[in-house]
Amino acid sequence: MIINGHGRTYQSWGRYPKVKRQNVVRIHWRGDSLDLAHINGSVLPRGLGRSYGDSCLNEDGTLLDTTPLNRFIAFDESAGLLRCEAGVTLAEILRLIVPRGWFLPTTPGTKFVTVGGAIANDVHGKNHHRAGTFGRHVTRFELLRSNGERLICSPDENADLFRATIGGLGLTGLILWAEFRVQRVAGPFIAKEQIRFSCIDEFFEISADSDERYEHTMAWVDCLATGRNLGRGLFMRGNYTRPKPIPRQTTEPRSLFTMPIQLPAFVLNLMTVRAFNSLYYHSQLPKRTFRTVPYDPFFYPLDAIHEWHRLYGAPGFLQYQFVVPYAQDRTAIKAILTEISRSGVVSFLAVLKVFGDVPSPGMLSFPRPGVTLALDFPFRGQRTLALLDRLDQIVQAHGGVVNPAKDARMSAASFQAFYPQWREFAQYIDPKFSSSFWRRVTQASHE
Ligand SMILES: Cc1cc2nc3c(=O)[nH]c(=O)nc-3n(C[C@H](O)[C@H](O)[C@H](O)COP(=O)(O)OP(=O)(O)OC[C@H]3O[C@@H](n4cnc5c(N)ncnc54)[C@H](O)[C@@H]3O)c2cc1C
């Protein structure tokens, strides 16, 4: 059964670009004869819209809202294999598996994403150096094509379509359900260590010392620091644990605080962000702190503030994430941080992490061995766009790539240079499927 959706806004998480005309069809049952061919124009699957840019938008076309596809199908605890519909969220999965001693094989920084969205963007987490991407743990899924075909895809069956769909940005068909491995863990808490580092070279030293011994690693970086403090920040690393006695803090997700208003755009300016960064950096007095914390605030600190994207005001914001190979990492990160601080454009959040060499199965997947930096920029028109174009050039000159799943602005030339395999990938796109992102980066016109 297909029902037209109403009453919800279907923008992206960054709320840039804004979409004016877009139909929505809600998908309720995976077993029905879903007649995609008769929907007017192009279609694009949609999860919870936690993608920052336009890979989850389809201006002048139709979104297939999969959130009603929210049923569990099977959980084989002997093998650690979970099968569920594509609209089931990571939050729902955690509620089922954590009390049984399991955890997600890897998780992005929000649990409010669907399994379909996690596969289509081949998401990564703080344990990429150990576990690789989410797609790496997917054993099979069912893909509905617009000609009515239903294909089981796995590394052995329809293997090309399997590789194209993982990280395939929703363009190869509609994932109806998926099966993937979950991970046995010591406990639902994290033994967390946080280390203050005074410059980017120190980050690399701590990182090299951490990846062997810690399952989860990442760092917050103050991108307004300059000179000998360039790239200073706080490094976080941790392992699963079950402390004895169990601390009083619960492992249950915390209650949500809703961002009450949309802040005026001027609130986030160079002065306020500089002051925040300095306070945050100096808030940790000792060089190292140790704490055992529940998994929720460790993995999902931003989930505690419902609708936190309103912090950026009506114009919205852009996330810019790139990865550069190890051989170029220090020069590239320094060049990018210098360019940002020179530009006077503020980045409110910056997260640095070393990716490992566990290969992604996806044809178009973004993660690869190297160092990745993710930055949030309030949208301030041409100034922001021009800066990001300059960052593209630096990334490209250092052999890196920009994450298409988070992008809202890169040029067709940049995308095609970053992902020369896009033409091979394009053979697997379902002719009925398209997105605002794909039309932009291939400069294809709307059908
Ligand atoms: C606070 C925050 C932190 C984040 N941290 C990370 C991180 O650490 N690592 C990371 O990789 N990402 C991260 N992200 C991005 C987010 O994890 C991804 O964008 C994720 O894919 C969003 O899932 P969704 O269900 O909201 O999908 P949507 O954003 O709605 O869609 C994402 C893509 O999946 C496709 N899709 C959705 N459902 C299906 C389906 N059933 N069949 C086929 N295609 C489908 C869509 O067409 C679209 O191309 C973060 C986002 C936020 C807001």
The ligand as a Tripos MOL2 file, in Angstrom:
@<TRIPOS>MOLECULE
LIG
   53    58     1     0     0
SMALL
NO_CHARGES

@<TRIPOS>ATOM
      1 C1         24.3250   14.5010   14.4090 C.3       1 LIG1
      2 C2         24.7270   13.7140   13.1870 C.ar      1 LIG1
      3 C3         25.8830   12.9590   13.2650 C.ar      1 LIG1
      4 C4         26.2730   12.1870   12.1510 C.ar      1 LIG1
      5 N1         27.4110   11.4540   12.2490 N.ar      1 LIG1
      6 C5         27.8080   10.7150   11.2000 C.ar      1 LIG1
      7 C6         28.9770    9.8990   11.2900 C.ar      1 LIG1
      8 O1         29.6500    9.8670   12.3110 O.2       1 LIG1
      9 N2         29.3060    9.1360   10.2110 N.ar      1 LIG1
     10 C7         28.5480    9.1350    9.0720 C.ar      1 LIG1
     11 O2         28.8880    8.3920    8.1310 O.2       1 LIG1
     12 N3         27.4310    9.8960    8.9590 N.ar      1 LIG1
     13 C8         27.0590   10.6720    9.9860 C.ar      1 LIG1
     14 N4         25.9210   11.4280    9.8900 N.ar      1 LIG1
     15 C9         25.1190   11.3690    8.6650 C.3       1 LIG1
     16 C10        24.0300   10.3000    8.7590 C.3       1 LIG1
     17 O3         24.4730    9.2020    9.5190 O.3       1 LIG1
     18 C11        23.7400    9.7760    7.3610 C.3       1 LIG1
     19 O4         23.3890   10.8290    6.5130 O.3       1 LIG1
     20 C12        22.6390    8.7180    7.3340 C.3       1 LIG1
     21 O5         22.7170    8.0520    6.1100 O.3       1 LIG1
     22 C13        21.2360    9.3030    7.4890 C.3       1 LIG1
     23 O6         20.2780    8.2550    7.4880 O.3       1 LIG1
     24 P1         18.7380    8.5800    7.2650 P.3       1 LIG1
     25 O7         17.9550    7.3940    7.6880 O.co2     1 LIG1
     26 O8         18.4080    9.8670    7.9420 O.co2     1 LIG1
     27 O9         18.6670    8.6840    5.6900 O.3       1 LIG1
     28 P2         18.3110    9.9290    4.7510 P.3       1 LIG1
     29 O10        19.1750   11.0770    5.1190 O.co2     1 LIG1
     30 O11        16.8610   10.1460    4.7040 O.co2     1 LIG1
     31 O12        18.7960    9.3350    3.3520 O.3       1 LIG1
     32 C14        20.1600    9.0880    3.1490 C.3       1 LIG1
     33 C15        20.3720    8.3650    1.8290 C.3       1 LIG1
     34 O13        19.8800    7.0460    1.9660 O.3       1 LIG1
     35 C16        18.9730    6.7380    0.9270 C.3       1 LIG1
     36 N5         18.0130    5.7870    1.5010 N.ar      1 LIG1
     37 C17        17.3030    5.9120    2.6380 C.ar      1 LIG1
     38 N6         16.5310    4.8290    2.8230 N.ar      1 LIG1
     39 C18        16.7550    4.0000    1.7750 C.ar      1 LIG1
     40 C19        16.2220    2.7410    1.3740 C.ar      1 LIG1
     41 N7         15.3060    2.0810    2.0960 N.pl3     1 LIG1
     42 N8         16.6480    2.2020    0.2020 N.ar      1 LIG1
     43 C20        17.5960    2.8290   -0.5460 C.ar      1 LIG1
     44 N9         18.1230    4.0190   -0.2020 N.ar      1 LIG1
     45 C21        17.7160    4.5980    0.9430 C.ar      1 LIG1
     46 C22        18.3870    8.0930    0.5460 C.3       1 LIG1
     47 O14        17.9090    8.0730   -0.7750 O.3       1 LIG1
     48 C23        19.5870    8.9950    0.6860 C.3       1 LIG1
     49 O15        20.3720    8.9540   -0.4670 O.3       1 LIG1
     50 C24        25.4880   12.2060   10.9690 C.ar      1 LIG1
     51 C25        24.3260   12.9730   10.9050 C.ar      1 LIG1
     52 C26        23.9570   13.7270   11.9930 C.ar      1 LIG1
     53 C27        22.6890   14.5690   11.9000 C.3       1 LIG1
@<TRIPOS>BOND
     1     1     2 1
     2     2     3 ar
     3     2    52 ar
     4     3     4 ar
     5     4     5 ar
     6     4    50 ar
     7     5     6 ar
     8     6     7 ar
     9     6    13 1
    10     7     8 2
    11     7     9 ar
    12     9    10 ar
    13    10    11 2
    14    10    12 ar
    15    12    13 ar
    16    13    14 ar
    17    14    15 1
    18    14    50 ar
    19    15    16 1
    20    16    17 1
    21    16    18 1
    22    18    19 1
    23    18    20 1
    24    20    21 1
    25    20    22 1
    26    22    23 1
    27    23    24 1
    28    24    25 2
    29    24    26 1
    30    24    27 1
    31    27    28 1
    32    28    29 2
    33    28    30 1
    34    28    31 1
    35    31    32 1
    36    32    33 1
    37    33    34 1
    38    33    48 1
    39    34    35 1
    40    35    36 1
    41    35    46 1
    42    36    37 ar
    43    36    45 ar
    44    37    38 ar
    45    38    39 ar
    46    39    40 ar
    47    39    45 ar
    48    40    41 1
    49    40    42 ar
    50    42    43 ar
    51    43    44 ar
    52    44    45 ar
    53    46    47 1
    54    46    48 1
    55    48    49 1
    56    50    51 ar
    57    51    52 ar
    58    52    53 1
@<TRIPOS>SUBSTRUCTURE
     1 LIG1         1 GROUP 0 **** ****
